[in-house]
Amino acid sequence: MTKVKARSWGKGWAPAAPLLLVVAVAFGIPAVMLAVGAFTEKGAPGEPSSFGFANVTASLREPYLGTLMSSVELSAVVAVAGALTGTFLAHAVLTSKSSALREAVLSVSGVLANFGGVPLAFIWIATLGNSGVITTGLGLGSGLLYNFWGLALVYLYFSIPLMVLVIAPALEGLRPQWREAALNNGATTWQFWRLVGIPVLAPALLGGVVLLFGGAFAAYATAAAMVGASVPLVTLQIADALTGNVLVGFENVALALSLDMIVIALLVMAVYLPLQRRSSRWLR
């Protein structure tokens, strides 16, 4: 029996071997090198490097801690606002009688959810920048876009469509019989959503919030092209330290900051995966 189980286990994992090899090379080796660099302290000229926690400790102090907290705050704002807006939009589209509207919104959301980086920054600069079309056309003041809230608005451009894609299957999983049973028993629409709909959707909603948080937390190119150093973000701080721009000789501190980001990402995934499993169990 043991041999049969071992043989079936080996056959089950054999097709996944190439993927596991790619993951190990593309993610495992860089992660190990990052961790080694984060805990390596450079010695004085002519002296060898040593193992220590100085880089990690420095990454959790100012000015690095401020950029880390700013990234967390920005990601939290984008995650909550994107989740609420995306959920209401998805519900409005799915409950509409137009199948063409539904397919169009879901298709566009699939495109916009993957649209980011420098092109996204250019679109918003051309629209709401100091010399943007809307800014000059309506006579708005300058600097509307190059701050914390401007960057949050730009991040919502891809976060809301992503939430639509994430929450749409969960909304479709709400069985009409549940609502009919609630209404037949005298419940109002608000009572149905408060006692049935929202509790059932809660794992998917929270999972979407976590997913949007991770996307905004790791974003770099859009912020680098649009706000530069005007909004302190940990991704921009890491880039400055690695390239020697402003900060020279702080490459290992940048690796420690990257390690901090990985820890936060792992904590986020530790919340997301159980919620995803619970949601799929409820909405089967």
N, C-alpha and C positions, 0 to 999 in steps of 0.2 A: 504493500500500500504506500509506503514511504517513497519507494522508487518511482511508483506511478505518479505521485504528487510532484516529486522533484522533476520528473520528465515533463509533465504538463506545465509546471512553472517555467521551465527552461524554454519550452516551445512558445509560451505566452509572451515572454520577454524578448525572444530572439528578433521579432520584427521591429521592436523599438530600439534595438542596439544602435543603429546608425544615428537616430535622434538623440539618444543618451550620450553618444560620443561627441556630437556637435555641441550639445549643451555643456558637457564637461570642458571642452576646449574653448568655447566662446564665452562661457560664464564662469565656470569653475576656476580655471587658471587665472583670469583677471581678478576674480574675487580674492583668491589666495594671495596674489601679489599685492593687491590693495591692502589687505590686512597686515601683511608683513611690513609694507612701507609705513603704514599708520603707526606701528609699534616700534619703528626703527628710529633711534635718535642719532643724528649726525654728530660726530665728535669734532673737536677742534682740528684745524689743518694739520695733517700728519698723524692724526689719531684715528683708530678704527671706530666704526659705528657700534652702537650698543642697543640692547632691547630695553624699552621703557615706556612709560605712559605719558610722557611730556606732551607729545603731539595731541593725543586724545584729550588730555586735560586742557590744553590751550584751545582746542576746538570748542570746548564748552564754557569758554570765558569770552568776555568782550574783546574785540568787536565781532568775533565770529558767532557768539551766542545770539547777538542781536539779529544777524542775518538769518540764522536758523529759525528764530521765533517769528521773524517777518514772513518767511516762506510758509511756516505753519499757519499763521493768521490768514495770509492770502489764500492758501489752499482751502482753509476752512470756510471762508466767505464764498469762494467759488463753488465749493462742494454743496453747501446748503442752498444757495441761490439757484444753482444749476439744477439741483435735484427737485426743488419745488416747481420751478418753471417748466422743466422737462416733463414732470409728472402731469401737470395740468394740461400741457400741450398734447401729450400722448393720449390722455383720457378724452380730450375734446376731439381729436382726430379719430380715435377708435370708435367713439360713440356716434360719429357722424354717419349719415346714410350714403355718403359718396365714397365708393371704393377707389375711384381715381384719386381723390384727395389723400386717402390713406396711403396708397402705394407711392404717390408722389412725395409725401412728407417723409415716409420711411426711407425712400431712395435718396432724397436730398440729405437726410440725417446721416446716412451711411457715408456720404461724401464729405460733409462738413465735419463729422466727428474725427476724420483723419486729415483735416486741413489745418496746418499750423506752421510754425517756423517763421522764417523771414518773409515769405509771401503774405502771410496773415498780417504781420506787422506793417508791411508796406500798404496793404489795403486800408488799414485803419488810420495810418498816418496820412494817406491821401484823402481820407474822408473827414477825420476829426483832428488832424494835426494842426499845427499853428497856421499852415497855409492850405489846409484841407478844403474840399469843396463845400461841405456843410458849414465849417467854421467861418469861412470868408463869405459865403452866401447869406448866412443869418447874422453875421456880425458878432459872432461869439468871441469871447476872450481867448487868449492863448493859454497853453498849459493844461487844457482840459484832459488830455490823454496821457501826459507824462507824469503820472503819480500812481499811488496805490490803487485807487478806485478805477482809474483809467485802464490799468493793467488787468484788474479783475473783470472789467467789462469785456476786454479783448479775450480773456480766457473763457468767458461764458460763450463765446462764439462757437467753440468746439465742444464745450462741456454740456450745453443744453441738448444738442443733437445726440451726443453720446448717451445722455440720460434717457432720451426718447427711445433709443434702441434697447437700452437695458430694461426699462420698466414696461415696455409694450407687451412682451410675452407674459409678464405677471398680470397685467391688466386684462389681457385676453383670457387668462386662467381663472378669473373670477366667474363663477358659474351663475348664469341668469336665475337658476332655481333658488339660489341663496337670497337674492334680492326679492324675488317673488314671495318666498316663504316669509321673509321679514315684513313685507308690506301687507301680506294677508293676515299677519298676526298683529297688525296695528302699528308697526314701527314706521317712523318717518324716514325720509331719505337721510337726514343727518344721523339718526340713530343707527341706520344700517351701516353707514360709513364708520361711525365711531365704534360700534360694537362688533362689526363683522369685517367690513372692507379694509379698514386701516390695519387692524391686527393681522389679517392675512397677508397684506401687502408689506407689513413692517420689515420683514427680513430683506425683501427685494429693495425696498426704499433705502434702508440702511446700507445694504450692499452697494447700491448705486452711489450713495454719498461717499462711501469709502473709496470706490473706484475713481470718482471725480477728484477726490482729495489727492490720490496718488498721481493722477495725470497732471494736475496743476503743480504739485510739489516737485515733480521731476522736470517740468518744462524749462527750457533754457533759451533756445534760439529766438523766440518771439520777444522775450524780455530783453535779451542782449541787443537786438536790433532796434527796439522801440524806446526803452527807458534808460538803458545803460546803467550807470551807477546811481541814478536818482532814486531808485527803489532798491533798498538792500535785500538781496536774495542770496541764499546759500549757493545756488548753482553759479551765479555770477562771481561770487567770492572764490569758489573753487577754480573757475577758469582763470581769474586774475592771478591766483597763487601758482597754478601750474604753468602758465605762460610767462611768468615773471613780470606781468603788467602791474605796476604799482607795488606789488609784493615780490621781493626777491629772496630766494633761499627758503621759502615756506612750502616747498612742494609736498613734504611729508605731512604738514598740517592740512593741506588740501586733501590728501588721502584720508586723514582722520575725519575731516568733514564729510567726505564721501561715505566713510564707514558709518558715521552718524545717520546719514540719509538712508543707508541700507537697513540699519536697525529700525528706524521709523517706518520704512516700507514693510519690513517684516511684521512689525506690530500691526500695521494696517491690514496686511494680508491675513494675519491671525484672526482679525475680526471679520474680514470679508468672507473667508472660505466657509466657516460654520453657518453664517447667515445665508450664503448661497445654497448650501445643502438643505437647510431648513425650508427655504423658499421653494425649492424644487419639490420637496416632499409634500408641502401643502397644496401646490398648484398643479399636481400631476393630473 
